[in-house]
Amino acid sequence: MARARILVVDDEEGVRSSLMSILRDEGYLVETAESGEKCLELIGRNEYQAVFLDVWMPGRDGMEILTEVTARPGAPAVVMISGHGTIETAVKAAKMGAYDFIEKPLSLEKVTLTLRNALKQRRLEEKNRLLKEELSQDETLVGDSPPIRRLREEIALAAPTLGRVLILGENGTGKELVARMIHSRSLRKDEPFVEVNCAAIPEELIESELFGHMRGAFTGAVENKRGKFDLADGGTLLLDEIGDMSLRTQAKVLRVLQEQSFEPVGGAGVTRQVDVRVIAATNKDLAQSIARGGFREDLYFRLNVIPLMVPPLRERREDIPALTRYFLQRFGAEYARKREVSPGALEALKRYDWPGNVRELRNTLERMVIMTGQTEIRLEDLPAAVRGQEKEGSHDWDAYDGTSLKKARAAFERRFITHMLQEVGGNVSRAAELLGVERSHLYRKLKAYGIKEGS
């Protein structure tokens, strides 16, 4: 961890020298200033994590300087010091943003303990600020293409209503982001937003997950458990990948939508009343699923009050530069590695079809920020598939029989999965993310095609 940088501001040379010695012995980087004006000059040029600031100084006193220091973005923690302190002064300093107030003569233990606590508090505040900024950014669609502008307009119209929303789109396009945007712009924004991935929960557990269960309802049910509908009461529930939900569970969800009530598993006669706005999302064509008997038509019409289509990245290529800047800035801050993309690399990013959509772009850029040693991400740093430089004939056309589309598709799929596994060093979880499929689905593909996990 980088050493904290501390500024000591006092008009007495002895105090400055003493504090500098104490803090340097504790491992801090320390600089000093003999006046309030010099303090502001240094803070304008450098970043400090904490400031020891004398109250009484010639010219502009410490209380006046405190006001200017704490008003700055990312302000350091300020500890006021004085040989003539009063309770009134200490209270006033605290109200103006000072972390603490200590009196001269300065105690070694008091100085070091106060500084450690001040730095800890500042780190917590900075972490909270970054989390809030990240949450705010994560609830914004990046880009200004016509499909994204239209989607924003539709979200703005749908969000303040109570209408159910069905979000459609390929894996990795940002369906969950759209759901969060709807919730954060709705009248329920201060209530819970609860998400359940219907494809990730085993069939035997999905009802317990959605509706909760009573103690003793089944083996392992050692206590009562609240379900997602109960947890989302008053707020919003996202049923993600609802196209993978079984017909049995669909029937129970339909009843909740109709009656706004349900019974927990094993809770015969126990009825829970809820007020939940349901948003559903899927990458499947539900009309085809209905035709095949895999999805209830009555549930579809209940959910499909406001349909929203999230476009794939290949249909909004003009947004790729903005998305690239956004992700590079985000991961650059997260990993403390500033990165830029060269014009040639950006053109390759714009040309690539991104089968995994925004999620694949995000993961690719995160990998580039981590693995690229220099500031500029160049064309040759990008994965081979993104560069578009796979060798001619690499698709191995001779492996296709020329008559069966199914065999041709299987041969290409096997080669593409193998290539993706090589790109991520055999990491099946990361490959599944990039491909936009569930890990269990990818494992089935590996087994079917005889691909070893370390390929």
Secondary structure as the mmCIF struct_conf table of DSSP 4:
data_model
#
loop_
_struct_conf.conf_type_id
_struct_conf.id
_struct_conf.beg_label_comp_id
_struct_conf.beg_label_asym_id
_struct_conf.beg_label_seq_id
_struct_conf.end_label_comp_id
_struct_conf.end_label_asym_id
_struct_conf.end_label_seq_id
HELX_LH_PP_P HELX_LH_PP_P1 ALA A 2 ALA A 4
STRN STRN1 ARG A 5 VAL A 9
BEND BEND1 ASP A 11 ASP A 11
HELX_RH_AL_P HELX_RH_AL_P1 GLU A 13 ASP A 25
TURN_TY1_P TURN_TY1_P1 GLU A 26 GLY A 27
STRN STRN2 LEU A 29 ALA A 33
BEND BEND2 GLU A 34 SER A 35
HELX_RH_AL_P HELX_RH_AL_P2 GLY A 36 ARG A 45
BEND BEND3 ASN A 46 ASN A 46
BEND BEND4 GLN A 49 GLN A 49
STRN STRN3 ALA A 50 ASP A 54
BEND BEND5 VAL A 55 VAL A 55
BEND BEND6 PRO A 58 ARG A 60
HELX_RH_AL_P HELX_RH_AL_P3 GLY A 62 THR A 70
TURN_TY1_P TURN_TY1_P2 ALA A 71 ALA A 71
BEND BEND7 ARG A 72 ARG A 72
TURN_TY1_P TURN_TY1_P3 PRO A 73 GLY A 74
HELX_LH_PP_P HELX_LH_PP_P2 ALA A 75 PRO A 76
STRN STRN4 ALA A 77 SER A 82
BEND BEND8 GLY A 83 HIS A 84
HELX_RH_AL_P HELX_RH_AL_P4 ILE A 87 LYS A 95
TURN_TY1_P TURN_TY1_P4 MET A 96 GLY A 97
BEND BEND9 TYR A 99 TYR A 99
STRN STRN5 ASP A 100 GLU A 103
BEND BEND10 LYS A 104 PRO A 105
HELX_LH_PP_P HELX_LH_PP_P3 LEU A 106 SER A 107
HELX_RH_AL_P HELX_RH_AL_P5 LEU A 108 ASP A 138
TURN_TY1_P TURN_TY1_P5 GLU A 139 GLU A 139
BEND BEND11 THR A 140 THR A 140
HELX_RH_AL_P HELX_RH_AL_P6 PRO A 146 ALA A 158
TURN_TY1_P TURN_TY1_P6 ALA A 159 PRO A 160
BEND BEND12 THR A 161 THR A 161
STRN STRN6 VAL A 165 LEU A 168
TURN_TY1_P TURN_TY1_P7 ASN A 171 GLY A 172
BEND BEND13 THR A 173 THR A 173
HELX_RH_AL_P HELX_RH_AL_P7 LYS A 175 SER A 184
TURN_TY1_P TURN_TY1_P8 ARG A 185 ARG A 185
BEND BEND14 SER A 186 SER A 186
TURN_TY1_P TURN_TY1_P9 LEU A 187 ASP A 190
BEND BEND15 GLU A 191 GLU A 191
STRN STRN7 PHE A 193 ASN A 197
TURN_TY1_P TURN_TY1_P10 CYS A 198 ALA A 200
BEND BEND16 ILE A 201 ILE A 201
HELX_RH_AL_P HELX_RH_AL_P8 GLU A 203 PHE A 211
STRN STRN8 HIS A 213 HIS A 213
TURN_TY1_P TURN_TY1_P11 ARG A 215 GLY A 216
BEND BEND17 ALA A 217 PHE A 218
TURN_TY1_P TURN_TY1_P12 THR A 219 GLY A 220
BEND BEND18 GLU A 223 GLU A 223
STRN STRN9 LYS A 225 LYS A 225
HELX_RH_AL_P HELX_RH_AL_P9 LYS A 228 LEU A 231
TURN_TY1_P TURN_TY1_P13 ALA A 232 GLY A 234
BEND BEND19 GLY A 235 GLY A 235
STRN STRN10 THR A 236 ASP A 240
TURN_TY1_P TURN_TY1_P14 GLU A 241 GLU A 241
HELX_RH_3T_P HELX_RH_3T_P1 ILE A 242 ASP A 244
BEND BEND20 MET A 245 MET A 245
HELX_RH_AL_P HELX_RH_AL_P10 LEU A 247 GLU A 259
BEND BEND21 GLN A 260 GLN A 260
STRN STRN11 SER A 261 PHE A 262
STRN STRN12 VAL A 265 VAL A 265
TURN_TY1_P TURN_TY1_P15 GLY A 266 GLY A 266
TURN_TY1_P TURN_TY1_P16 ALA A 268 GLY A 269
STRN STRN13 ARG A 272 GLN A 273
STRN STRN14 ARG A 277 THR A 282
BEND BEND22 ASN A 283 LYS A 284
HELX_RH_AL_P HELX_RH_AL_P11 LEU A 286 ALA A 291
TURN_TY1_P TURN_TY1_P17 ARG A 292 GLY A 293
BEND BEND23 GLY A 294 PHE A 295
HELX_RH_AL_P HELX_RH_AL_P12 GLU A 297 LEU A 303
TURN_TY1_P TURN_TY1_P18 ASN A 304 VAL A 305
STRN STRN15 ILE A 306 MET A 309
HELX_LH_PP_P HELX_LH_PP_P4 VAL A 310 PRO A 312
HELX_RH_3T_P HELX_RH_3T_P2 LEU A 313 GLU A 315
HELX_RH_3T_P HELX_RH_3T_P3 ARG A 317 ASP A 319
HELX_RH_AL_P HELX_RH_AL_P13 ILE A 320 TYR A 335
TURN_TY1_P TURN_TY1_P19 ALA A 336 ALA A 336
STRN STRN16 GLU A 340 VAL A 341
HELX_RH_AL_P HELX_RH_AL_P14 PRO A 343 ARG A 351
BEND BEND24 TYR A 352 TYR A 352
TURN_TY1_P TURN_TY1_P20 PRO A 355 GLY A 356
HELX_RH_AL_P HELX_RH_AL_P15 ASN A 357 MET A 371
BEND BEND25 GLN A 374 THR A 375
STRN STRN17 GLU A 376 ILE A 377
HELX_RH_3T_P HELX_RH_3T_P4 LEU A 379 ASP A 381
BEND BEND26 LEU A 382 LEU A 382
HELX_RH_AL_P HELX_RH_AL_P16 ALA A 384 ARG A 387
TURN_TY1_P TURN_TY1_P21 GLY A 388 GLY A 388
HELX_LH_PP_P HELX_LH_PP_P5 GLU A 390 LYS A 391
TURN_TY1_P TURN_TY1_P22 GLU A 392 HIS A 395
HELX_RH_3T_P HELX_RH_3T_P5 TRP A 397 ALA A 399
BEND BEND27 TYR A 400 TYR A 400
BEND BEND28 GLY A 402 THR A 403
HELX_RH_AL_P HELX_RH_AL_P17 LEU A 405 GLU A 423
TURN_TY1_P TURN_TY1_P23 VAL A 424 GLY A 426
HELX_RH_AL_P HELX_RH_AL_P18 VAL A 428 LEU A 435
TURN_TY1_P TURN_TY1_P24 GLY A 436 GLY A 436
BEND BEND29 VAL A 437 VAL A 437
HELX_RH_AL_P HELX_RH_AL_P19 ARG A 439 TYR A 449
TURN_TY1_P TURN_TY1_P25 GLY A 450 GLY A 450
TURN_TY1_P TURN_TY1_P26 GLU A 453 GLY A 454
#
